Amino acid sequence: MNKAIGLTLISTLPWLFTFAAANAEEISAEQYAARAVQAVKDGNQAEALTDFNKAVELAPDKPIHYRNRAAFFVLTTQWDKAIGDYDTVLKLDENDEATRLNRGYAYLQLGKLDQALADFDAVLKLQPDNERALRYRAYIYTVQKQDAKAVEDLTKLIEKNPDDPESYKARGEANAAQAQWTDAIADYSKALELTPKDLDSLAARAIAYAHAGDKEKEFSDLNAVLEARPDDLEFLKLRAQANYDRNQFEAAIADYSKAITLKPDDATLYAARGFARLKQGDKNGTLKDFTKAIELKPNEVSYYEARLYVEESESDSEKALDDLTHLIALKPNEIDLYLRRADHYLRLDKKDEALADYASVLTKDPKNIAALAGKGEVIAKKGDRRAGAEQLQEALRLATNPKDKANIQAKLHAIGVGPL
């Protein structure tokens, strides 16, 4: 988008000098203008601006001098000042669509998209095939998330110039923004046909294939991107995920490992590798990865939950208790966490701690069957079999799920109370 608009004076000087004998004052203005252009070529910007100003001062009713100075301001990225001169030109000549287009571009550079859009609309109303106006307006539509309109303008550009890869790429992006993945893939493919080494289009097509569900073509494009850019972190992550989705866990681990060397402080990479290692049955590797992820991001619930899953599968209640305690601190209203922690306390014969967790649950949910049954079991194990049995019987009366009932009856049997 940032293509400089060239000075307009150079091509008009011969015509302007045809008036040399008629108007000495205007000749002087043209001489200042010509000297200003030469100063620009010589790199003397201060002198150039002085002479452009003098030309405007001597011929304030001549649009050409404002255009020239505006072009200088564009060249030096003084967009506000360029707009001021374009405004003056349009007051002097309201039909100057080239100046209106240039003003729109200056507004665009300043991020004043509504003003830029108004200028491009006006130009296209009179010149519906103006390629610059179509391209700039399509860009604005894309930024403003008016992607369907962007597609319309880009389609017009493609019809005028079917061999322009940039238009296909831009339309591909607009189609992708609307989740029109088939159309996006077609556009990126055409862009690649025209410019086979365009890695940006290749990368964008890989993502489009992923959204379209074509995993094999996605994988092929990802490989091609990474062959050219082996240290591209984002595409290493994408290929790692693609490998994971294809049950190629060893390859996924390799990609995540390389990504970690590129960004060793990214907790998500360790977590992703941990999940891949878990799929391979590497529980020790999984624990190491989630421990590192937690070290880097200590308040991420999912990391504790993943590590807890492995700890519980290994019946490691001590470590499970630590993670459950962290999870409860992060999610204090999650009843299931208290119940799970209480169960681990019981396995370690920490009756008081288990009883406290069951009590916490019953404070939040007085009719919680699991907590009532657990509380009864603990009371009985602490020596008060009668009170424990009463608590278990209350839980049994409230229970409606056959599995819950069977579990409670087993607890009653364990403390010496026969079937009810």
C-alpha positions in Angstrom: 0.0 0.0 0.0 2.9 2.4 0.6 3.9 3.2 -2.9 5.0 6.8 -3.3 3.1 9.1 -5.6 5.6 10.7 -8.0 6.0 14.5 -8.5 3.5 15.7 -11.1 5.4 18.8 -12.1 8.0 17.2 -14.3 5.6 16.2 -17.1 3.8 19.6 -17.1 6.8 21.9 -17.3 7.0 22.0 -21.1 3.3 23.0 -21.4 3.7 25.7 -18.7 6.7 27.3 -20.4 4.7 27.9 -23.6 3.2 31.0 -21.7 6.6 32.5 -21.2 5.9 35.7 -23.3 2.4 36.2 -21.9 2.8 36.4 -18.2 6.2 37.2 -16.6 4.8 36.6 -13.1 3.7 33.1 -13.9 7.1 32.4 -15.6 8.7 33.3 -12.3 6.4 30.8 -10.4 7.3 28.1 -12.9 11.0 28.8 -12.6 10.7 28.4 -8.8 8.8 25.2 -9.4 11.4 23.9 -11.8 14.2 24.8 -9.4 12.3 23.0 -6.6 12.1 19.8 -8.6 15.8 19.9 -9.3 16.4 20.5 -5.6 14.4 17.3 -4.8 16.5 15.4 -7.3 19.7 16.8 -5.7 18.4 15.8 -2.2 18.1 19.4 -1.0 14.6 19.1 0.6 14.8 22.4 2.6 15.6 24.4 -0.6 12.9 22.4 -2.5 10.2 23.3 0.0 11.2 27.0 0.0 10.9 27.1 -3.8 7.6 25.2 -3.8 6.2 27.7 -1.3 7.4 30.6 -3.5 5.7 29.1 -6.5 2.4 28.9 -4.6 2.8 32.4 -3.3 3.4 33.8 -6.8 0.6 31.9 -8.5 -2.0 31.1 -5.8 -4.8 30.4 -8.3 -2.8 27.7 -10.2 -3.6 24.1 -9.0 -0.4 22.7 -10.5 1.8 24.4 -7.8 -0.3 22.9 -5.0 -0.2 19.5 -6.6 3.6 19.8 -6.8 4.0 20.8 -3.2 1.6 18.1 -2.2 3.7 15.6 -4.1 6.7 16.8 -2.2 4.8 16.3 1.1 3.9 12.8 0.0 7.6 12.1 -0.8 8.5 13.3 2.7 5.5 11.5 4.3 4.0 14.7 5.6 0.5 13.5 4.9 -1.5 16.2 6.7 0.3 18.9 4.8 -0.3 17.0 1.5 -4.0 16.8 2.3 -4.1 20.6 2.9 -2.7 21.2 -0.6 -5.0 18.6 -2.1 -8.0 20.4 -0.5 -6.9 23.6 -2.2 -6.6 22.0 -5.6 -10.1 20.5 -5.3 -11.5 23.9 -4.4 -9.9 25.3 -7.5 -10.8 22.3 -9.7 -13.5 20.1 -8.2 -13.3 17.7 -11.2 -9.7 16.8 -10.6 -10.2 13.1 -9.8 -6.4 12.3 -9.8 -6.0 14.7 -6.9 -9.0 13.3 -5.2 -7.5 9.8 -5.5 -4.2 11.1 -4.1 -6.0 12.7 -1.2 -7.7 9.5 -0.4 -4.3 7.7 -0.4 -3.0 10.4 2.0 -6.0 9.8 4.3 -5.3 6.1 4.1 -1.7 6.6 5.2 -3.0 8.5 8.3 -5.5 5.8 9.1 -8.4 8.1 8.4 -10.3 5.3 6.6 -13.7 6.9 6.4 -12.3 10.0 4.7 -10.2 7.9 2.4 -13.2 5.7 1.5 -15.3 8.8 0.7 -12.6 9.9 -1.8 -12.2 6.5 -3.4 -16.0 6.2 -3.7 -16.2 9.5 -5.5 -13.4 8.6 -7.9 -15.0 5.2 -8.7 -18.4 6.8 -9.3 -16.9 8.7 -12.2 -14.1 6.2 -13.1 -15.5 2.7 -12.1 -12.5 0.9 -13.5 -9.8 3.0 -11.7 -7.4 0.3 -10.6 -5.7 2.3 -7.8 -9.0 3.3 -6.3 -10.4 -0.2 -6.5 -7.3 -1.6 -4.8 -7.2 1.0 -2.1 -10.9 0.6 -1.4 -10.6 -3.1 -1.2 -7.9 -2.7 1.4 -10.1 -0.4 3.4 -13.0 -2.9 3.2 -10.7 -5.6 4.4 -9.5 -3.6 7.4 -13.1 -2.6 8.2 -14.2 -6.3 8.0 -16.4 -5.6 5.0 -14.9 -8.6 3.3 -17.8 -9.3 0.8 -17.3 -5.8 -0.6 -13.5 -6.3 -0.7 -14.1 -9.4 -2.8 -16.3 -7.5 -5.2 -13.6 -4.8 -5.8 -10.8 -7.4 -6.1 -12.8 -9.4 -8.5 -13.1 -6.3 -10.7 -9.3 -5.9 -10.5 -8.8 -9.6 -11.5 -11.2 -9.2 -14.4 -9.1 -6.3 -15.6 -5.7 -8.0 -14.9 -6.1 -11.8 -14.6 -2.3 -12.2 -14.2 -1.9 -10.1 -11.1 -1.0 -12.5 -8.2 -1.5 -9.8 -5.5 -5.2 -9.4 -6.3 -5.7 -13.2 -6.0 -3.8 -13.2 -2.7 -5.8 -10.3 -1.4 -9.1 -11.9 -2.5 -8.0 -15.1 -0.9 -7.6 -13.3 2.4 -11.0 -11.7 2.1 -12.6 -15.0 1.4 -10.7 -16.6 4.3 -12.0 -13.9 6.6 -15.5 -15.0 5.6 -14.7 -18.7 6.1 -15.1 -19.2 2.4 -12.3 -21.8 2.4 -12.9 -23.3 -1.0 -12.8 -19.9 -2.7 -9.8 -18.9 -0.6 -7.9 -22.0 -1.6 -8.7 -21.4 -5.3 -7.4 -17.8 -5.0 -4.2 -18.8 -3.2 -3.6 -21.6 -5.7 -3.9 -19.1 -8.6 -1.5 -16.7 -6.8 0.9 -19.6 -6.5 0.5 -20.6 -10.1 1.6 -17.0 -11.0 4.3 -16.8 -8.4 5.3 -20.3 -7.4 7.8 -19.1 -4.7 5.3 -17.0 -2.8 5.6 -18.5 0.6 2.9 -16.2 2.1 0.3 -17.6 -0.3 1.6 -21.1 0.4 1.3 -20.6 4.1 -2.2 -19.0 3.8 -3.3 -21.9 1.7 -2.1 -24.4 4.3 -4.2 -22.7 6.9 -7.2 -22.7 4.5 -6.7 -26.4 3.9 -6.7 -27.0 7.6 -10.0 -25.1 8.0 -11.5 -27.0 5.0 -10.6 -30.3 6.6 -8.1 -31.4 3.9 -5.4 -32.6 6.3 -3.2 -34.2 3.7 -3.0 -31.0 1.5 -2.5 -28.9 4.6 0.4 -31.1 5.7 1.9 -30.9 2.2 1.8 -27.1 2.2 3.2 -27.0 5.8 6.1 -29.2 4.8 6.8 -26.9 1.8 6.7 -23.8 4.0 9.1 -25.3 6.6 11.4 -26.6 3.9 12.0 -22.9 2.9 11.6 -21.5 6.5 12.7 -24.3 8.9 12.7 -22.0 11.9 9.3 -20.5 11.4 7.8 -20.9 14.8 4.1 -20.5 13.9 4.3 -23.1 11.1 6.3 -25.5 13.3 3.4 -25.3 15.7 0.9 -25.8 12.9 2.7 -28.9 11.6 3.1 -30.3 15.1 -0.7 -30.0 15.5 -1.2 -31.5 12.1 1.0 -34.5 13.1 -0.9 -34.8 16.3 -4.2 -34.9 14.5 -2.8 -37.6 12.2 -1.7 -39.7 15.2 1.9 -39.1 14.3 2.9 -38.3 17.8 6.7 -38.9 17.4 6.8 -36.3 14.6 4.6 -33.9 16.6 7.0 -34.2 19.6 9.9 -33.5 17.3 8.3 -30.3 15.9 7.3 -29.1 19.4 10.9 -29.8 20.6 12.3 -27.7 17.9 9.8 -25.0 18.6 10.9 -25.0 22.2 14.5 -24.4 21.2 13.2 -21.3 19.3 11.0 -20.1 22.2 11.9 -21.8 25.4 9.8 -19.6 27.6 6.5 -20.5 25.9 4.4 -22.7 28.3 2.0 -23.7 25.6 4.7 -25.5 23.7 5.6 -27.7 26.7 1.9 -28.4 27.3 1.4 -29.4 23.7 4.4 -31.7 23.7 3.2 -33.1 27.0 -0.1 -34.1 25.4 1.7 -35.8 22.5 3.9 -37.7 25.0 0.9 -38.8 26.9 -0.6 -40.2 23.7 2.6 -42.2 23.4 2.3 -43.5 26.9 5.4 -41.6 28.1 4.0 -40.5 31.5 7.4 -39.4 32.9 7.9 -37.1 29.8 4.4 -35.9 30.2 4.9 -35.0 33.9 8.2 -33.2 33.1 6.5 -31.1 30.3 3.5 -30.1 32.4 5.7 -29.3 35.4 7.7 -26.9 33.1 4.5 -25.4 31.7 3.3 -24.8 35.3 6.6 -23.2 36.2 6.2 -20.8 33.3 2.5 -20.2 33.7 1.5 -21.1 37.3 -2.1 -20.1 37.1 -3.1 -22.1 34.1 -5.8 -24.6 35.2 -5.5 -27.0 32.3 -1.8 -27.7 33.0 -2.6 -28.8 36.6 -5.5 -30.9 35.4 -3.3 -32.7 32.8 -0.6 -33.4 35.4 -3.2 -34.5 37.9 -4.6 -36.9 35.3 -1.2 -38.7 35.1 -0.7 -38.6 38.9 -4.1 -40.2 39.6 -3.4 -42.8 36.9 -0.3 -43.7 38.8 -2.1 -43.6 42.2 0.3 -40.9 43.4 -2.0 -39.3 46.0 0.7 -37.1 47.6 1.4 -35.3 44.3 -2.2 -35.4 43.3 -3.1 -33.6 46.6 -0.6 -30.8 45.8 -2.2 -30.2 42.4 -5.8 -30.4 43.7 -4.9 -27.8 46.3 -3.6 -25.5 43.6 -6.7 -26.2 41.5 -9.0 -25.4 44.4 -7.1 -22.1 44.9 -7.8 -21.3 41.3 -11.4 -22.6 41.2 -12.7 -22.4 44.8 -16.3 -23.1 43.8 -15.6 -26.3 41.9 -17.2 -29.0 44.1 -15.7 -32.0 42.3 -12.2 -30.8 43.3 -13.0 -31.0 47.0 -14.5 -34.4 46.6 -11.4 -35.7 44.7 -9.1 -34.2 47.2 -11.0 -35.8 50.1 -10.7 -39.2 48.4 -7.0 -38.8 48.2 -6.8 -37.7 51.8 -8.7 -40.9 52.8 -6.3 -43.0 50.8 -3.5 -41.5 52.9 -5.5 -42.0 56.1 -5.8 -38.2 56.6 -9.3 -38.4 58.0 -9.6 -34.8 59.4 -8.5 -33.3 56.1 -11.0 -35.4 54.2 -13.7 -34.5 56.6 -13.0 -30.8 56.2 -13.3 -31.2 52.4 -16.6 -33.0 52.7 -17.8 -30.3 55.0 -16.8 -27.6 52.5 -18.9 -29.4 49.8 -21.9 -29.7 52.1 -21.7 -26.0 52.9 -22.1 -25.3 49.1 -24.5 -28.2 48.4 -26.2 -29.6 51.6 -27.7 -32.6 49.7 -24.6 -33.7 47.8 -24.7 -37.5 47.9 -21.0 -38.1 47.5 -20.1 -35.6 50.3 -22.8 -37.1 52.6 -21.5 -40.6 52.0 -17.9 -39.6 52.3 -18.6 -37.8 55.6 -20.3 -40.8 57.0 -17.4 -43.1 56.0 -14.9 -40.8 57.7 -16.9 -40.5 60.9 -17.2 -44.3 61.1 -13.4 -44.7 60.4 -12.7 -42.2 63.2 -14.5 -44.6 65.6 -18.1 -43.4 65.7 -19.7 -46.2 63.7 -23.3 -45.3 64.8 -23.0 -41.6 63.7 -21.2 -42.7 60.5 -24.0 -45.2 59.7 -26.7 -42.6 60.2 -24.9 -40.2 57.8 -24.6 -43.0 55.2 -28.2 -44.0 55.6 -29.2 -40.3 55.0 -27.2 -40.3 51.9 -28.8 -43.6 50.8 -32.3 -42.2 51.3 -31.5 -39.2 49.1 -29.7 -41.2 46.4 -31.5 -41.9 43.2 -28.7 -43.2 41.0 -28.3 -47.0 41.2 -24.5 -46.6 41.1 -24.6 -44.1 44.0 -26.8 -46.5 46.0 -24.5 -49.4 45.4 -21.5 -47.4 46.5 -23.2 -46.3 49.7 -24.3 -49.8 50.6 -20.7 -51.0 50.1 -19.6 -48.3 52.6 -22.2 -49.4 55.1 -21.2 -53.0 54.7 -17.5 -52.0 55.2 -18.4 -50.5 58.6 -20.4 -53.6 59.6 -23.9 -52.5 58.8 -25.9 -55.1 56.8 -27.9 -54.5 53.5 -30.8 -52.1 53.8 
